[in-house]
Amino acid sequence: MRHLTVALTMFALVAGTSLLSAEETKSGLQKGEMIGAFYVTKLAGAEDDGTKVGKNLCYRCKNGGRPQVMVFTRSSDKAVVELIKQLDAAIPKNEDKQLRAFVNYLGDEKASAKSDAEKLAKVTEAKNVPFVLPNEFENGPEDYGINPNAEVTIIMAKGGQVKANYAAGSAKDLKVDAVVADLKSILD
């Protein structure tokens, strides 16, 4: 009986740990917080946005108070590809509301993050979404609080304020439909 109690206790501890790791990942600025300036280098995409590849700038600043989606990713998973394709399609559909989006690729090494971002741009074939490498490429801008354990963090803002935030520890867990449906939070 004692062995059964120990075994059940161990199972409960393991199950509890699994439940905790399955909870939603918290990463990035949260609803109601203000988005600050940060600098990036444009690597690809959005050829008609007036910014040349290789230019270092603040895209967040360039977008001003317009509705914008900032994607911070360490992954090129199919869920990330699908999200970018849907954002790319949403931009011209919401031209009257001036919707903007940009993808920040993060990584431990600058050269590999740059290469991965360029590959992701090619795979998505995005025409309206720029792909950038933040100057703080490991975890994005320090004051944004991007969780180093999150493969994907999405911040939606309007008027310089966060209206929605989505994060996934694993990109395969990203709920693309929920993110796209929530564009209304910055378009209304």
C-alpha positions as CSV (number, residue, x, y, z in Angstrom):
1,M,0.0,0.0,0.0
2,R,2.9,2.4,0.8
3,H,4.4,1.8,-2.6
4,L,1.1,2.6,-4.2
5,T,0.9,5.9,-2.3
6,V,4.4,6.8,-3.3
7,A,3.7,5.9,-6.9
8,L,0.5,7.9,-7.0
9,T,2.3,10.9,-5.3
10,M,5.1,10.7,-8.0
11,F,2.5,10.5,-10.8
12,A,0.6,13.5,-9.4
13,L,3.9,15.5,-9.3
14,V,4.8,14.6,-12.9
15,A,1.2,15.2,-14.1
16,G,1.3,18.6,-12.3
17,T,4.5,19.5,-14.0
18,S,3.0,18.6,-17.4
19,L,0.0,20.7,-16.8
20,L,2.1,23.6,-15.8
21,S,4.2,23.4,-19.0
22,A,1.0,23.1,-21.1
23,E,-0.3,26.4,-19.8
24,E,-0.2,29.5,-22.0
25,T,3.2,31.1,-22.3
26,K,3.5,34.7,-21.2
27,S,5.8,36.8,-23.4
28,G,6.0,40.4,-24.5
29,L,4.2,43.6,-23.6
30,Q,0.7,42.9,-22.3
31,K,-2.7,44.5,-23.1
32,G,-2.8,48.2,-22.1
33,E,1.0,48.7,-22.1
34,M,2.6,51.2,-24.4
35,I,4.9,50.0,-27.2
36,G,8.3,51.7,-27.4
37,A,10.8,52.3,-30.1
38,F,13.3,49.7,-31.1
39,Y,15.7,49.4,-34.1
40,V,15.8,46.6,-36.7
41,T,17.5,46.0,-40.0
42,K,15.2,45.2,-42.9
43,L,16.1,41.9,-44.5
44,A,13.3,41.1,-47.0
45,G,9.7,41.6,-48.0
46,A,7.4,44.7,-48.4
47,E,9.4,45.9,-51.4
48,D,7.0,48.9,-51.9
49,D,7.1,50.2,-48.3
50,G,9.8,52.8,-49.0
51,T,12.5,51.1,-47.0
52,K,15.4,49.4,-48.7
53,V,16.8,46.1,-47.6
54,G,19.8,46.7,-45.3
55,K,18.4,49.9,-43.8
56,N,18.4,50.1,-40.0
57,L,15.3,51.9,-38.7
58,C,12.5,51.7,-36.1
59,Y,9.6,50.0,-38.0
60,R,7.4,50.5,-34.9
61,C,8.1,54.3,-35.2
62,K,7.6,54.2,-39.0
63,N,4.1,52.7,-38.4
64,G,3.3,55.3,-35.8
65,G,-0.1,54.9,-34.2
66,R,-1.5,52.8,-37.0
67,P,-2.8,49.4,-36.2
68,Q,0.2,47.1,-36.3
69,V,1.1,43.5,-35.7
70,M,4.6,42.7,-34.5
71,V,5.6,39.1,-34.8
72,F,8.7,38.0,-32.9
73,T,9.7,34.4,-33.9
74,R,12.5,31.9,-33.5
75,S,10.7,29.4,-35.8
76,S,9.7,28.9,-39.4
77,D,7.1,26.3,-38.4
78,K,4.1,25.9,-40.7
79,A,1.9,27.8,-38.2
80,V,4.2,30.8,-38.4
81,V,4.2,30.6,-42.2
82,E,0.4,30.4,-42.2
83,L,0.1,33.4,-39.8
84,I,2.4,35.5,-42.0
85,K,0.5,34.6,-45.2
86,Q,-2.8,35.6,-43.5
87,L,-1.4,38.9,-42.2
88,D,0.0,39.5,-45.7
89,A,-3.4,39.0,-47.2
90,A,-5.1,41.2,-44.5
91,I,-2.9,44.2,-45.1
92,P,-4.3,45.2,-48.6
93,K,-7.9,44.2,-47.4
94,N,-7.5,46.8,-44.6
95,E,-5.7,49.5,-46.6
96,D,-8.3,52.0,-45.5
97,K,-7.4,51.3,-41.8
98,Q,-3.7,51.4,-42.6
99,L,-3.0,48.0,-41.1
100,R,0.8,47.2,-40.8
101,A,2.7,44.1,-39.8
102,F,6.4,43.1,-39.5
103,V,8.2,39.9,-38.6
104,N,11.2,40.1,-36.2
105,Y,13.4,37.0,-36.4
106,L,15.2,36.2,-33.2
107,G,18.1,33.8,-32.6
108,D,21.2,33.1,-30.6
109,E,23.5,34.0,-33.5
110,K,23.0,37.0,-35.7
111,A,24.1,35.3,-39.0
112,S,21.8,32.3,-38.5
113,A,18.8,34.5,-37.5
114,K,19.4,36.7,-40.6
115,S,19.6,33.6,-42.8
116,D,16.5,32.0,-41.2
117,A,14.5,35.3,-41.7
118,E,15.4,35.5,-45.3
119,K,14.4,31.8,-45.9
120,L,11.1,32.5,-44.1
121,A,10.4,35.5,-46.3
122,K,10.9,33.3,-49.4
123,V,8.7,30.5,-48.1
124,T,5.8,32.8,-47.2
125,E,6.1,34.8,-50.4
126,A,4.8,37.8,-48.4
127,K,4.5,41.0,-50.4
128,N,3.3,43.4,-47.7
129,V,5.1,42.2,-44.6
130,P,8.7,43.2,-44.0
131,F,11.1,40.7,-42.3
132,V,13.6,42.3,-40.0
133,L,16.4,41.5,-37.6
134,P,16.2,43.5,-34.3
135,N,19.4,45.1,-33.2
136,E,18.8,43.1,-30.0
137,F,18.4,39.9,-32.0
138,E,18.6,37.3,-29.2
139,N,15.4,38.3,-27.4
140,G,14.1,41.4,-29.1
141,P,14.0,44.8,-27.4
142,E,14.8,44.5,-23.7
143,D,11.8,46.6,-22.6
144,Y,9.4,44.4,-24.6
145,G,9.9,41.4,-22.2
146,I,10.1,38.7,-24.9
147,N,10.3,35.4,-23.1
148,P,13.4,33.5,-24.3
149,N,11.4,30.3,-24.0
150,A,8.7,31.5,-26.4
151,E,9.2,30.5,-30.0
152,V,6.5,33.0,-31.1
153,T,5.3,36.2,-29.5
154,I,2.7,38.4,-31.3
155,I,1.9,41.9,-30.2
156,M,-1.0,43.8,-31.7
157,A,-1.1,47.5,-31.1
158,K,-3.0,50.6,-32.1
159,G,-2.4,54.2,-31.1
160,G,0.9,53.0,-29.5
161,Q,-0.9,50.8,-27.0
162,V,-1.0,47.0,-26.9
163,K,-4.5,45.7,-27.7
164,A,-3.8,42.0,-27.8
165,N,-0.9,39.6,-27.1
166,Y,-0.4,36.0,-28.2
167,A,2.6,33.8,-27.3
168,A,3.5,30.1,-27.8
169,G,6.3,28.2,-26.2
170,S,6.2,26.0,-29.3
171,A,5.3,27.4,-32.7
172,K,3.2,24.3,-33.4
173,D,0.9,25.4,-30.6
174,L,0.3,28.8,-32.1
175,K,-3.4,29.4,-32.6
176,V,-3.3,31.2,-36.0
177,D,-7.1,31.4,-36.4
178,A,-7.5,33.1,-33.0
179,V,-4.7,35.6,-33.8
180,V,-6.2,36.5,-37.2
181,A,-9.7,36.8,-35.7
182,D,-8.4,39.2,-33.1
183,L,-7.2,41.6,-35.8
184,K,-10.6,43.3,-35.1
185,S,-9.1,44.5,-31.8
186,I,-6.9,46.9,-33.7
187,L,-9.1,47.6,-36.7
188,D,-12.2,48.8,-35.0
